[in-house]
Amino acid sequence: AVKVLRTLRNHWKKTTFGVCTLSWGGHWLYGKHCDNLLRRAACQEAQAFGNQLIPSSMPLKKATVFLNPAACKGKARSLFEKNAAPILHLSGLDVTVVKTDYEGQAKKLLEVMENTDLIIIAGGDGTIQEVLQELSDANVNLLPSCVQAVFSKIPIGFIPLGKTCTLSHTLYPESTNQVQHITNATLAILKGETVPLDVLQIKGEKEQPVFAVIGLRWGSYRDAGVKVSKYWYLGPLKTKAAHFFSMFKEWPQKHEADLMYLGPTERPPEEPEEKPSRPPLYVRLYRRLRLYWASRPKEIPQEVTPEDWEELKLSTIELSIATRNRRLDLTRTEDFMDICIEAETVSKGQFVNRGSQKMRDPHVCPEGSQCIQASRCILQLPEGTEGSFGIDNEEYEAMPVEVKLLPRKLRFFCDPRMREQMLHAAVQ
């Protein structure tokens, strides 16, 4: 023992390196073991769904998974196959996986969408935006309106595999363990609880509309945020460095535009999921004839109430137009989106500190900002305006746009615990 201690003391550098290596290796192996336990528990829970008996005449539920292999720096496919795919197959679903690795897939998407019971998007914010865009293009170009309405009622599941997964904070409990976060999201799809989410339709002068479930950003914080990865070599200081160096380009940074908007709209009562049975033919004919004769004398043209547009000239360091999906309120009586116009009078120190905060919550509205609730807005930019919009963390050329709120347009699967928290918070 004395000889061993003397050897360790004489080679203390190698000893220190060996101890550190063994400690790191032990911690890594323990983490892998814990991940395997989480996967096993999730698979056992999914097996309970797969063991449920169904009538022989009832077909298996079909699930279409849109997987983005490029998400999470190319690790998304491996993450999906290890953590989510076994759960889906054990649950008894008939799973079809479509990889979103190239553009212009509208026709292919339609082929698998015609007979699907639920959609699962596996990726990040950009994958959600891409899939909604492809489905929208397919609906507009290739489908009659009666079929388009059916697609908006298909429930959507989201498996967070990307670098930015903003929507997962609303739908699932927070977790620092990636495996647990993915398995919780997959199990939530099997449990069947859904919440309605709003969608923003963003339309330029000539382009096809773009759809967003989070929102649009235009300004200096967004421009600096996209350059953070260029300063990777600065480690934890890269965010502050990106915002600090962006100030050398121009200061103070202003973004000027004209904004027109309409106020919130009253939320109509939610339609029942199950429609009443169709009445007999003679009853329907009688109702139509009665409605026709009752409406004949009243063919007086009614005056259309003009829409009450508000106009505003703005000069801001950043403008954001966001849905309420991040702070979902299931009991609110009005539908609106949040428009945040941030004051341009900020110091350089505030700009750097606030930029770090916006990397964590991009649509946070700081104190001193002008907040507007609107159901529709038109953003007019001065001629020659350069720069880019960030729409659900995807970059688009800045141009005049009309943003329209489509309330409760899509239904997303969520963890039952999160839905319970939303209802409990609303009651309080």
Residue, then its C-alpha position, 0 to 999 in steps of 0.5 A: a500500500v505504501k509503495v502504491l501511494r508513493t507511486l501515485r504521489n510521484h506521478w501526480k499528474k497522471t494520477t489526477f488525469g486518471v481520476c478525472t477520466l474515471s469520474w467522467g466515465g462513471h458519470w457518463l455510464y450512470g447517465k446512460h443507465c438512467d436514460n435506459l430506465l426512462r425508455r423502459a418505463a415509457c415503453q411499458e406505459a405504451q404497451a398498456f395502450g397496445n394491449q387494449l382490445i379493439p373490435s375486429s371491424m375497427p381499423l388501426k389508427k394511422a399516424t403520419v410522422f414528419l421527421n426532420p433528420a437535419a434537426c439538432k445538428g443531424k441527431a434528430r433521426s437517432l433521437f427519434e429512433k431511440n426514444a420515440a419510435p419504440i413507444l409509437h409502435l408498442s402503442g398499436l399505431d400504424v406509423t408512417v414516417v415521412k422525412t422532410d429533407y427536401e422542398g416541394q413535397a406537397k403532392k407526396l404529403l397529400e398521398v399519406m395525408e388522405n388516410t391519416d388519423l393524426i399528424i406527428i411533427a418530429g423536429g424543432d420550430g422550423t419543422i413545424q413551420e415547414v410542415l404547416q407551410e407544405l400542407s397549406d400549399a397542398n391544400v390551396n393548390l390541390l384540394p377542394s375547400c371541403v377537404q381542406a376543412v378536414f385537415s384543420k381538425i386532424p390532431i397534431g403531436f409535436i416531438p421536440l427534437g430541434k435546437t429551438c422547441t418553443l411550443s414544447h414549453t406550452l405542451y409538456p412539463e419542463s425537463t432538463n433530461q432530453v430523453q425524458h422530455i422526448t418520451n413525455a411528449t410521445l406518451a402525451i400523444l397516446k393519452g389523447e388530450t388536446v388544446p386548441l392553438d392559434v395560427l398567424q397567417i402572414k401574407g406579403e404583396k405577391e408571395q404565398p402566405v406563411f403560417a406561424v404558431i409562435g410569431l414574427r420578429w423584426g428588429s435589432y435583437r433578432d438580427a444580433g441573435v442570429k449571429v450568436s453562433k459565429y462567436w462559438y469560440l467565446g463560450p458562455l460570452k458568445t451571446k453578449a459578444a454578438h449583441f456588443f459587436s452589433m452596436f458598432k454597425e449603427w447606434p441608436q438602431k431604429h426600425e420605422a414603419d406604419l402599422m394599421y390594426l384591428g382590435p380583438t374579436e369576440r370568441p364564438p362558442e366552441e363547436p361540439e366535437e360530435k355533430p348531431s345525427r342528420p334529420p330525415l330528408y322530409v324534415r330538411l326539405y321543410r326547413r329549407l322551404r320555410l327558410y326560403w319563404a321567410s327570407r324572401p320579403k327581407e331582401i333589403p341590402q344591409e349596410v356593412t359596418p366599416e372596420d375600425w382600423e387604428e393607425l400608428k407610426l412607429s420607430t422601435i428597436e424591435l417589433s414582435i407580433a406573437t400568438r398567445n400560444r406561449r401563455l395559453d388561456l383556455t377560458r378567455t372570451e376574446d381572440f387576439m395576438d400580441i403586438c409589442i413595440e419596444a422603445e428605441t431609447v435604450s442604453k448600450g448596456q441595456f441592449v446587451n443585457r436584454g439581448s441575453q434575456k431575449m435569447r431565452d424568451p424571444h417574444v418577451c415584452p420589456e417594461g416601457s414597451q407599447c403593447i397592443q392586442a389585435s386580431r389583424c394588422i398591416l405593416q407597411l415598411p418604408e421603400g428600400t427597407e433592408g433586413s429580415f423577419g424572423i417567423d418561428n425562428e425561420e428567416y424571411e426577407a423583410m417586406p410589407v405584410e398583412v398578419k391575420l389571426l386564425p384563432r383555434k385553428l389547430r389542435f395539438f396534443c398536450d400532456p394532461r398535467m399541463r392542461e390541468q394547470m391551464l384550467h386551474a390557473a384560469v379559475q384562479 
